[in-house]
Amino acid sequence: MDKLLITGGKRLSGELQISGAKNAALPILCAGLLTADTLSLANVPRGLLAAVLGLTPIALSPSDRNALYIGAQFLFRSRDHGASWERISPDLTTNDPAKQRQEESGGITVDNSSAEMHTSITAIAESPLDGRRIWVGTDDGNLQVSRNGGKSWVNVAKNIVGLPAFAWVSKIHASEHDAGTAFVAVDQHRMDDYNAYGFMTTDYGKTWTKISSGLPQDWLYVIRQDPHNPNLLFAGMEHGIYASTDKGKSWNRINSNMPPVS
């Protein structure tokens, strides 16, 4: 099947007519602003175009050396090093039209790098213990998990007590020790919220524990679990790195020759 990567893209529905293409309907990843001026659009089936964020997450599979994932509002998977792709999810975002009006910027030119795309996937993690367990976070408050390789999805964000509205899921870490355990970092500095938000689940997202209470007021980018010691966690923040030896109950800053930078 023909593939086409377009830089510049917006959520659309319809059918692409591309001169010289072997197939009129192509799987297309788009980023930024795509208009009828750049391509001829007519009756594109919904889901052909993918709204890709400027910081699009790409994740390598820990269970299949040939497989990798890329996120848009859908999750795509390749099993042949990116030579071909399949969509393995519905729209995992809120798909809220009110958050998709970046071109209505009051006269400011839209960033053609697609950094201003919204309602997109921002984090992907496959369990190292079971390739059927896949986690996805978005920039508009959703946290989705599949336990069957993408055949079905459950949004577990509502189960997280203390999760901010419209949470930007920065990173998800799937545990190397337990398939049901995952760690989520939420970065809200774009909402003028500089608190650290880190959460842990041990039951595939049914319940959550906040593990960032011992961290300073600073935005949190990532939480990682040590692959050998399940109680040892590391937190990467805007102004430094912290470690916990009790799975997030308390934290200590790593100061040895480490600059106060992200």
GINORFEN-V164989 format. One record per pair of residues at least 6 apart in sequence whose C-alpha atoms are under 6 Angstrom apart, sorted by the first residue. I is the first residue (numbers start at 1). J is the second residue. D is the distance in Angstrom with one decimal. If there is no record, write none. Layout:
i = [I,I]
j = [J,J]
d = [D,D]
//
This chain:
i = [3,4,5,5,6,7,7,8,8,8,8,8,9,9,9,9,9,10,10,10,11,13,13,13,14,14,14,14,15,15,15,15,15,16,16,17,17,27,28,29,30,30,30,31,31,31,32,32,32,50,51,51,52,53,53,53,54,54,57,57,57,57,58,58,59,59,60,61,61,62,63,66,66,66,67,67,68,68,69,69,70,71,72,72,73,73,73,73,73,74,74,74,75,75,75,76,76,76,77,77,78,78,88,89,93,95,100,103,119,119,120,120,121,121,122,122,122,123,123,123,124,124,125,125,125,126,126,127,127,128,129,132,132,132,133,133,134,134,135,135,136,136,137,137,138,139,139,140,140,140,141,141,142,143,143,143,144,144,144,145,145,146,146,156,160,168,168,169,170,170,170,170,171,171,171,172,172,173,173,174,175,175,176,180,180,180,181,181,182,182,183,183,184,184,185,185,185,185,186,187,187,194,194,195,195,195,196,196,196,197,198,198,198,199,199,199,200,200,201,201,211,214,214,219,219,220,221,221,222,222,223,223,224,224,225,226,226,231,231,231,232,232,232,233,233,233,234,234,235,235,237,238,238,239,239,239,240,240,240,241,242,242,242,243,243,244,244]
j = [27,28,28,29,30,30,31,30,31,32,33,34,30,31,32,33,34,33,34,51,51,44,45,46,42,43,44,45,41,42,43,44,45,41,44,24,40,48,49,50,50,51,52,51,52,114,112,113,114,72,72,73,72,114,115,117,114,115,70,71,122,123,69,70,68,69,68,67,68,128,131,79,80,81,78,79,77,78,76,77,76,121,120,121,91,92,93,120,121,89,90,91,87,88,89,86,87,88,85,86,84,85,150,150,119,119,118,110,139,140,138,139,137,138,137,138,139,136,137,171,135,136,134,135,172,133,134,133,174,176,179,147,148,149,146,147,145,146,144,145,143,144,143,169,169,168,169,166,167,168,166,167,157,155,156,157,154,155,156,153,154,152,153,205,208,186,187,186,185,186,187,221,184,185,222,183,184,182,183,182,181,182,227,202,203,204,201,202,200,201,199,200,198,199,197,198,221,222,197,219,220,218,219,217,218,219,218,219,220,212,210,211,212,209,210,211,208,209,207,208,248,250,251,237,238,237,236,237,235,236,234,235,233,234,233,232,233,245,246,247,244,245,247,243,244,247,242,243,241,242,262,261,262,260,261,262,260,261,262,254,252,253,254,251,252,250,251]
d = [5.9,5.5,5.9,5.5,5.0,5.8,5.1,6.0,4.5,3.8,4.5,5.3,4.4,4.2,4.2,4.0,3.9,4.9,5.2,5.8,5.6,4.9,5.7,4.6,5.3,3.4,1.8,4.8,5.8,4.9,4.4,2.6,5.6,5.0,5.8,5.6,5.7,5.6,5.4,4.9,5.4,5.5,5.7,5.7,4.7,5.2,5.3,6.0,3.8,5.6,5.2,6.0,4.4,5.8,6.0,5.2,4.7,4.1,5.9,5.8,5.7,5.8,5.5,4.5,5.6,5.1,4.3,5.4,5.3,5.2,5.7,5.3,5.2,5.2,5.3,4.1,5.8,5.4,5.6,4.5,5.3,5.3,5.4,5.4,5.2,6.0,6.0,4.6,5.6,5.6,5.8,5.0,5.9,5.8,5.5,5.5,4.4,5.8,5.5,5.4,5.8,4.5,5.1,5.8,5.6,5.9,6.0,5.8,5.9,5.6,5.6,5.9,5.9,4.2,5.8,4.9,5.9,5.6,4.9,5.2,5.7,4.7,5.8,5.0,6.0,5.9,4.4,5.4,5.1,5.7,5.8,5.4,4.8,4.0,5.6,4.4,5.7,5.2,5.9,4.6,5.9,5.1,4.5,5.2,5.6,4.1,5.8,4.4,5.6,5.9,4.2,4.1,5.6,5.5,5.7,5.0,5.4,4.3,6.0,5.5,5.4,5.9,4.6,5.6,5.6,5.6,5.6,4.6,5.5,5.2,5.7,5.7,5.9,5.3,5.4,5.6,4.6,5.5,5.0,4.5,5.5,5.5,5.8,5.1,4.9,4.6,5.3,4.0,5.8,5.5,5.7,4.6,5.7,5.2,6.0,4.7,6.0,5.2,5.2,5.7,5.6,5.2,5.1,4.8,5.4,5.6,5.7,5.0,5.2,5.8,5.9,5.5,4.9,5.5,4.4,5.4,5.5,5.2,6.0,4.6,4.6,5.3,5.6,5.8,5.8,4.5,5.6,5.4,5.7,5.1,5.6,4.5,5.6,5.2,4.5,5.5,6.0,5.5,5.1,4.5,5.6,4.5,5.9,5.6,5.1,6.0,5.7,4.5,5.7,5.1,5.7,6.0,4.2,4.6,4.3,5.2,4.8,5.3,5.7,5.7,5.4,4.3,5.5,5.5,5.4,5.8,4.6]
//
